[in-house]
Amino acid sequence: MIGIKERVFEVLEKYGDKAYLILKAVLEVAREYAYQGKNKHGDFDYRGIVLKLKTLGLDYNPSSLLRIIEDYGLIETSYRSSNQHWWKIISIQEVERALREYEGLDEGIDDPEVLLIKVQVQSLDLPSVKRILEKMLKKNRLTEIDKKRFRRLVFEDLELLVKVLKRALEYEDYLEDEISLMKEVLVMASLIARKIGQPAIARSLEAIEAVAVEPKP
């Protein structure tokens, strides 16, 4: 089977601008749902895509193209009921990378600063940090061991995360995946801080994120 990038390019070549807008909407909704913790049934749903397309000024029924994109193996149905349809993206990073290349945004990918930041993000092992935070969020009550582990994460791992995030935002076109993941971890951590009755830490995390994402004058 041909790779993700080749399949994305084939869909775009055959179905043009509407396929491009739907794939962009799919990625944006998936990021928003992950950020908001609304991805229980999958990465995105039909309703979310329709609403996102409307914000882009496109009043369009995406059903047929979503079916085509699924036939190409870029997404798969993760949940379906009488009034809901959810999908998972087969590889969100590869689809995003293919779209960036299609848009001509990959020229700077060999920039040593970009490569260094990518290595720094990988060294943070954020998937493992995220799994720890997810387990804490699912618990009704955190133990003292959990709280101690959380404090260590906040004052060690997340301190480093914020430094890397601030640098990554200078290369946002090339580091969307990394930035999205770092923001997601920060939000999860602030939710846990509130959950264990540490509003000061929660406010600090929110302030750190706000500073980190504050647009440049």
C-alpha positions in Angstrom: 0.0 0.0 0.0 1.2 3.5 -0.9 2.2 5.8 2.0 0.2 8.4 3.8 1.8 11.3 1.9 1.1 9.8 -1.5 -2.5 9.1 -0.5 -3.0 12.6 0.7 -1.5 14.0 -2.6 -3.7 11.7 -4.6 -6.9 12.8 -2.8 -5.9 16.4 -3.3 -5.1 15.9 -7.0 -8.4 14.2 -7.7 -10.8 16.2 -5.6 -9.1 19.6 -5.4 -9.8 22.5 -3.1 -12.8 20.9 -1.3 -10.7 17.9 -0.3 -7.9 20.3 0.9 -10.4 22.3 3.0 -11.9 19.2 4.5 -8.5 17.7 5.4 -7.5 21.0 7.0 -10.8 21.0 8.9 -10.3 17.4 10.0 -6.9 18.4 11.5 -8.1 21.6 13.2 -11.1 19.9 14.8 -8.9 17.0 15.9 -6.5 19.4 17.6 -9.3 21.4 19.2 -11.0 18.3 20.5 -7.8 16.9 21.9 -7.0 20.3 23.6 -10.6 20.4 25.1 -10.7 16.7 26.1 -13.6 16.1 23.7 -12.0 13.2 21.9 -13.6 10.3 23.8 -15.1 8.6 20.8 -12.4 9.6 18.2 -10.4 12.4 16.8 -13.3 14.3 15.2 -17.0 14.0 14.3 -19.2 14.9 11.4 -20.9 17.8 13.3 -17.5 19.3 14.2 -16.4 19.2 10.5 -19.6 20.9 9.3 -19.2 23.7 11.9 -15.5 24.2 11.1 -16.3 24.4 7.3 -18.9 27.1 8.1 -16.3 29.1 9.9 -14.2 28.9 6.7 -17.2 30.3 4.7 -18.1 26.9 3.2 -21.7 25.7 3.5 -21.0 22.1 2.3 -22.1 18.6 3.1 -18.7 16.8 3.6 -20.2 13.2 3.8 -19.1 12.0 0.3 -15.6 13.4 0.6 -15.2 12.0 4.2 -16.2 8.6 2.8 -13.6 9.0 0.0 -10.9 10.0 2.5 -11.8 7.0 4.6 -11.6 4.7 1.5 -8.1 6.0 1.0 -7.1 4.8 4.4 -6.4 8.3 5.9 -9.2 8.0 8.5 -11.3 5.3 10.0 -14.7 5.2 11.7 -14.2 4.9 15.5 -17.8 5.3 16.7 -21.2 5.4 15.0 -24.7 5.7 16.3 -28.1 6.9 14.9 -27.1 10.6 15.3 -23.2 10.6 15.6 -20.3 9.6 13.4 -16.7 9.8 14.7 -13.4 9.0 13.0 -9.8 8.5 14.0 -7.0 9.9 11.8 -4.7 7.0 10.9 -1.6 9.1 11.4 -2.2 12.8 12.3 1.5 13.7 12.1 1.9 12.2 8.6 -1.2 13.8 7.3 -0.2 17.2 8.7 3.3 16.8 7.3 1.8 15.9 3.8 -0.4 19.0 3.9 2.4 21.3 4.9 4.5 19.9 2.1 1.5 20.5 -0.3 1.3 24.0 1.0 5.0 24.6 0.4 5.7 25.1 4.1 8.5 22.5 4.4 11.3 24.5 2.9 12.8 25.3 6.4 12.6 21.8 7.8 16.4 21.4 7.6 16.9 24.6 9.6 19.2 23.5 12.5 17.1 25.4 15.0 14.0 23.5 14.0 15.8 20.2 14.1 17.2 21.0 17.6 13.8 21.9 18.9 12.3 18.7 17.5 15.1 16.8 19.4 14.4 18.7 22.6 10.7 17.9 22.4 11.5 14.2 21.8 13.8 14.3 24.8 10.9 15.4 27.0 9.1 12.1 26.3 5.8 13.9 26.3 3.7 10.9 25.4 4.8 9.3 28.7 4.1 12.5 30.6 0.7 12.7 28.9 -0.2 9.1 29.9 0.7 9.9 33.6 -1.5 13.0 33.5 -4.4 11.1 31.8 -4.3 8.5 34.6 -4.4 11.2 37.2 -7.3 12.9 35.5 -9.3 9.7 35.5 -8.9 9.1 39.2 -11.7 10.4 41.6 -9.1 11.1 44.2 -5.3 11.4 44.0 -3.1 9.8 46.6 -0.2 11.6 48.3 2.2 9.7 46.0 0.2 11.0 43.0 0.5 14.6 44.3 4.2 14.3 44.9 4.7 12.9 41.4 2.6 15.7 40.0 4.7 18.4 41.8 7.9 16.8 40.4 6.4 16.9 36.9 5.4 20.6 37.3 8.7 21.9 38.7 11.0 19.7 36.5 9.4 18.4 33.3 7.0 21.3 32.7 9.6 24.0 33.4 11.7 22.5 30.5 8.5 22.1 28.4 7.7 25.9 28.6 11.2 26.9 27.6 11.1 24.6 24.6 7.5 25.8 23.8 8.6 29.4 23.7 11.3 28.6 21.2 9.0 26.4 19.2 6.5 29.2 18.7 9.1 31.1 16.7 8.9 28.3 14.1 5.2 27.6 14.3 4.8 26.7 10.6 7.2 23.8 11.0 6.4 22.6 14.6 2.6 22.5 14.7 2.5 18.9 16.0 5.1 19.6 18.8 3.4 22.8 19.8 0.0 21.2 19.9 1.3 18.4 22.1 3.1 20.8 24.5 0.0 22.9 24.9 -2.2 19.9 25.5 0.1 18.7 28.3 0.0 22.2 30.0 -3.8 22.2 29.9 -4.0 18.7 31.4 -1.6 19.7 34.2 -3.6 22.8 35.0 -6.8 20.7 35.3 -5.1 18.3 37.7 -3.8 21.2 39.8 -7.4 22.4 40.3 -8.6 18.9 40.9 -6.2 18.5 43.9 -7.0 21.9 45.3 -3.9 23.7 44.2 -5.3 26.8 42.4 -2.0 28.6 42.7 -0.3 26.0 40.6 -3.2 26.0 38.2 -3.0 29.7 37.8 0.8 29.6 37.3 0.4 26.9 34.6 -2.3 29.0 32.8 -0.2 32.1 33.1 2.8 30.3 31.7 0.8 29.0 28.8 -0.6 32.5 28.2 2.9 34.0 28.1 4.1 31.2 25.9 1.4 31.7 23.3 1.1 35.5 23.5 1.4 36.9 20.0 4.4 39.0 19.3 3.8 42.8 19.0 
